[in-house]
């Protein structure tokens, strides 16, 4: 039974490429090199170029030895691992383009997130964000999908997601095999889509919901970049309505409902 549920869950679990490779597509190698160069200057307490590049909007936040305090959070020596774990870009005609890069540094058993945000406007480049944040473990370890140490809501959402997926696939197979005279493709589309969404953060257990949304197969488990897995469930309204009305639809068309339809549309 456990093996069956695991296979069912894998049915809606997306198989992604390596996360860091995906993130790197949001920033050119040159842009990454510039961010890394500023981080190295911070590590070496070479603050002059950093202060020169600071945008006036954050210059006041870095007074009082803030850069020195940030540098003190970084252990001495070379990092054992450096990963690009976040990349976001925002553009507008008024504000220009801001590229926000976040790196995960590992020094032995210590981990840091170092964020550098740079803005380009009218040909000028300035730093609009610089932060060093110690973390207890790597993001990959913190957000790894595991069944241990979860609360009842998380287990319940996972079981519901698996159940809803199986129910939707069952309704889809029945619909495909049922002879309908008209608009079978509309029923198939209706069955495939779930409406509304309840979500649970698999790492923190926090839940949320949204009404005005649809998702394929009425359930999903997704993780963006190195972030937490989000397990979500939607109402399989189309699947439920079709199964409840199947006999009526078959009677209306005068079909037996047992064979494969000769009318795909």
C-alpha angles and dihedrals in degrees: 000000000000090000091050092051090048092053091047091051091051087056091074098027108106117232105224134191119246106302097225091054090054093049092050090063089070093062132039120237089250091056090048091049091053092052092047090049091056090049090052090051088052092050090050091045090240095147101162098087092041093053090046091054096045116119113238089239092070102026091100092054091060098055122110097047096301093148090051090051090050092050090050089062091063114085119234120259133038121316117250091215138015122187132177100229102167138031127170130167127195126185135184134158093241101041101032122219124322121194115195116195125183123193129193112218123194121200107181103296096347125093132197136183111214117190127195121183119188128187126207117198130157090350094305123115122206137169111248098173138026123168139163117199125178114219130194096235140353116294089240091057094043094050100036112135108249136152095220126101097010128141129242093262092056094048090045093051092049092050090046092049091052092045094048091048092052091046092050093048090048091052090047093053092047090050093050091050095045118093109235122173097212143023100001089152090060091054091048091052091046091051094048094056126075121200128225121001139238113195136191126194104231093207101046102021091232114147134204139169141207129194107197100064142088131206136189117263090001093266141062145169114207139164124195116215107314092334129119125287114259115207112198137181130196131192110270091216096153093050092048095048094047094050092046092050100035096104091047092050092049092049091049092054094042091233128137093231093220106097135058112280118256089205112067093182 
